[in-house]
Amino acid sequence: MHINNILNFYEEVKDDLKSQSTSSVRIKIMISLSEGPKKTKDLKELTGMQSSTILHGINELEKQDLVSREGDKFFLTEIGKIMVLKLIDMVKTSISLKKFQKLWLNHEIDNIPLDLLMDIGNLSNSQLITSDNIDVFKIHENFVNILLQSKEIKGVSPIFHGDYIDLFKNLAENNVKIELILTKDILNATISSLGEENLKEILNTDNFTIWQLDDEIKIAFTITDKFLSLGLFLKKGTYDSSRDLISDNHDAIIWGNKLFDYYRQQADKFEL
């Protein structure tokens, strides 16, 4: 949609947006009602607010046709149900941006497709692992530990780390299903490190698949059956090996699988 249309639409709904975004009382009530109808005492327990404050907020939400009441219970209208989904997403997105500000700022995010940037709130229940001069191997050790716990591994990598070659080989030999998307340079480095015969032997199993990506990308991530691990490149072009976002949250893993599928659609299956 053209930006002029968005600006015109904003003029039509700006009062509604201000009303919904500036009242923490109304936002808390709507989020509380997202799980189903509630009585005043239920809302009081969930929000920690006084009954009089809650009832005043309910009255305002009723005027906007976002909440209705039936007997002593309050529930979201059809419009309210749609609106609260956006409110929850806005909260989760804000948390993701605030918690991981050091990961997003001055880093390349253009290799994350727009629909997944829109869903960045799904990473809100993650943590940012950082390494420093005191513990330079923290991220590496944590990543290896994640791989060793996994039964299924999918990864996209425009970076090369020789230690992971033997690790992936051993995991595949122990019936861990592995699927990697590698750029041309990383694929060539892998072949050189592992040897064509060893690579052919691994690829002949049902556990190891390699995809070749022709385009250079500025993102590295791994999804397992239990974890997501995500790293980004700095704006200056180098990979930021000092920060790794990890999560065992279901929403984050789904987000990572969608990102993997996005790149797999652009890649070609590699065969020697």
C-alpha positions in Angstrom: 0.0 0.0 0.0 1.3 3.5 -0.9 2.6 5.5 2.0 0.1 8.4 1.2 -2.8 6.0 1.7 -1.4 4.9 5.1 -1.0 8.5 6.2 -4.6 9.2 5.1 -5.9 6.2 7.0 -4.0 7.3 10.0 -5.9 10.6 10.1 -9.1 8.6 10.2 -8.1 6.4 13.1 -5.6 8.5 15.0 -8.0 9.2 17.9 -8.7 5.4 18.3 -5.0 4.6 18.3 -4.3 7.3 20.9 -7.1 6.0 23.1 -5.9 2.4 22.9 -2.2 3.0 23.2 -2.2 5.6 26.0 -4.4 3.8 28.5 -2.5 1.0 30.3 -5.8 0.2 32.1 -7.7 -0.6 28.9 -4.7 -2.5 27.4 -4.4 -4.7 30.5 -8.1 -5.4 30.6 -8.2 -6.4 26.9 -5.1 -8.6 27.2 -6.7 -10.2 30.3 -9.9 -10.9 28.4 -8.0 -12.5 25.5 -8.1 -15.8 27.3 -11.9 -15.7 27.7 -14.7 -14.0 29.7 -13.8 -12.7 33.1 -15.6 -11.3 36.2 -14.4 -8.1 37.9 -12.7 -10.1 40.6 -10.8 -12.1 38.0 -9.6 -8.9 36.3 -8.6 -7.5 39.6 -6.4 -10.5 40.4 -4.8 -10.5 36.9 -4.1 -6.8 36.6 -3.7 -5.8 40.3 -6.0 -2.8 39.7 -8.9 -1.6 41.8 -12.5 -2.6 40.9 -13.4 1.1 40.3 -10.5 1.6 37.9 -11.4 -1.6 36.0 -15.1 -0.7 35.7 -14.2 2.8 34.4 -11.9 1.2 31.8 -14.6 -1.3 30.9 -17.1 1.5 30.3 -14.6 3.2 27.9 -14.0 -0.1 26.0 -17.8 -0.7 25.7 -18.2 2.8 24.1 -15.6 1.7 21.5 -17.5 -1.7 20.9 -14.3 -3.6 22.0 -15.9 -5.2 25.1 -19.4 -6.4 26.0 -20.9 -7.7 29.2 -23.2 -10.5 30.0 -24.4 -10.7 33.5 -21.4 -10.3 35.8 -18.9 -11.3 33.1 -17.0 -9.2 30.5 -15.8 -10.4 27.1 -14.2 -9.1 24.0 -16.4 -8.3 21.0 -15.4 -9.6 17.5 -13.6 -6.3 16.9 -12.0 -6.5 20.4 -10.6 -10.0 19.6 -8.9 -8.8 16.5 -7.6 -5.6 18.2 -6.1 -7.5 21.2 -4.1 -9.7 18.8 -2.4 -6.6 17.5 -1.9 -5.3 21.1 -0.3 -8.5 22.2 1.9 -8.5 19.1 2.9 -4.9 19.8 3.9 -5.8 23.4 6.0 -8.8 22.3 7.6 -6.8 19.5 8.6 -4.0 21.9 10.1 -6.6 24.3 12.1 -8.1 21.5 13.5 -4.7 20.4 14.2 -3.6 23.9 15.8 -6.8 25.2 18.0 -7.4 22.1 18.7 -3.8 21.1 22.5 -4.6 20.9 21.7 -7.3 18.4 19.5 -5.2 16.1 21.3 -1.9 16.1 24.2 -1.5 13.6 23.6 -5.1 12.3 22.3 -6.3 9.0 18.6 -7.2 9.1 17.8 -7.0 5.4 18.3 -10.8 5.0 15.3 -11.4 7.3 12.1 -11.3 5.1 9.5 -8.7 5.8 6.9 -11.1 7.1 9.3 -12.5 9.7 10.4 -9.0 10.7 6.7 -8.3 11.3 6.7 -11.4 13.6 9.9 -10.4 15.5 7.8 -10.5 18.7 8.0 -14.3 18.5 11.6 -13.9 19.7 10.6 -12.1 22.9 11.2 -15.2 25.1 14.8 -15.6 24.0 18.1 -14.6 25.5 21.2 -12.9 24.1 24.4 -14.8 24.8 27.5 -12.5 24.6 31.2 -13.3 24.8 33.9 -11.0 26.1 37.6 -11.0 26.9 36.9 -12.9 30.1 35.1 -15.7 28.3 35.8 -15.6 24.6 34.5 -19.2 24.0 31.2 -18.8 25.7 29.1 -18.6 22.5 31.0 -21.5 20.9 30.6 -23.8 23.9 27.0 -23.0 24.3 26.3 -23.6 20.6 28.1 -27.0 20.7 26.1 -28.0 23.8 22.9 -27.1 21.9 23.9 -29.4 18.9 24.8 -32.3 21.2 21.3 -32.2 22.7 19.6 -32.3 19.3 18.0 -35.0 17.3 17.4 -32.7 14.3 19.5 -29.8 13.0 18.8 -27.3 10.3 21.2 -24.4 9.6 22.0 -21.6 7.2 25.7 -20.5 7.2 27.7 -18.0 5.3 30.6 -18.4 7.8 33.1 -21.3 8.2 34.2 -22.9 11.4 36.4 -25.9 11.1 35.5 -27.4 14.4 31.9 -27.9 13.3 32.8 -30.1 10.4 33.8 -33.1 12.4 31.0 -32.4 14.9 28.3 -32.5 12.2 29.9 -35.6 10.8 29.8 -37.4 14.1 26.2 -36.3 14.8 25.1 -37.6 11.4 26.8 -40.9 12.1 24.8 -41.1 15.3 21.4 -40.7 13.5 21.0 -37.0 14.0 19.2 -35.6 11.0 21.1 -32.6 9.6 20.1 -30.2 6.8 22.5 -27.4 5.9 22.2 -24.5 3.5 25.7 -23.2 2.6 26.9 -20.4 0.4 29.3 -21.3 -2.4 32.4 -20.2 -0.5 31.4 -22.1 2.7 30.6 -25.2 0.6 34.0 -25.2 -1.0 35.7 -24.7 2.3 33.7 -27.7 3.7 34.6 -29.9 0.8 38.3 -28.9 1.2 38.3 -29.6 4.9 36.3 -32.8 4.9 37.4 -34.3 1.6 35.2 -35.4 -1.3 35.2 -39.0 -0.4 34.2 -38.4 3.3 31.6 -35.9 2.2 30.2 -38.4 -0.4 30.0 -41.1 2.3 28.0 -38.8 4.6 25.7 -37.6 1.9 24.9 -41.2 1.0 23.2 -41.6 4.4 19.6 -40.5 5.0 20.7 -38.2 7.8 22.7 -35.5 6.0 21.5 -33.1 3.3 23.3 -30.0 1.9 21.8 -27.2 -0.1 23.8 -24.7 -2.1 22.9 -21.0 -2.0 24.3 -18.9 -4.8 23.7 -15.5 -3.3 25.8 -14.2 -0.5 23.8 -13.5 2.7 24.5 -11.7 6.0 22.7 -13.9 8.5 23.7 -17.2 10.2 21.2 -19.3 12.2 20.5 -22.9 13.3 17.2 -24.5 14.3 17.1 -27.8 16.2 14.2 -29.7 17.6 14.8 -27.8 20.8 16.5 -24.5 20.1 17.0 -21.5 17.8 20.4 -19.9 17.5 20.6 -16.6 15.5 23.6 -14.5 14.6 23.9 -11.4 12.5 26.5 -9.5 10.5 27.7 -6.0 11.5 26.9 -3.2 9.1 30.6 -3.0 8.2 30.3 -6.5 6.7 31.9 -8.8 9.3 30.1 -11.5 11.3 29.4 -10.5 14.9 30.8 -13.6 16.7 30.3 -11.9 20.1 26.5 -12.1 20.1 24.1 -15.0 19.7 20.4 -15.0 20.3 19.1 -18.4 21.5 15.7 -19.6 22.5 13.9 -22.9 23.4 10.6 -21.2 23.1 8.1 -22.8 20.7 7.2 -19.6 18.9 10.9 -18.8 18.3 11.6 -22.3 16.9 8.6 -21.9 14.5 9.9 -18.5 13.5 13.3 -20.0 12.8 11.9 -22.9 10.7 10.0 -20.4 8.6 13.3 -18.5 8.0 15.0 -21.8 7.1 12.2 -22.6 4.6 12.6 -19.2 3.0 16.2 -19.8 2.2 15.7 -23.5 1.2 13.3 -22.3 -1.5 16.1 -20.3 -3.0 18.8 -23.0 -2.7 19.7 -26.1 -4.9 20.3 -29.5 -3.4 24.0 -30.3 -3.5 25.3 -33.6 -4.9 28.8 -34.6 -5.6 
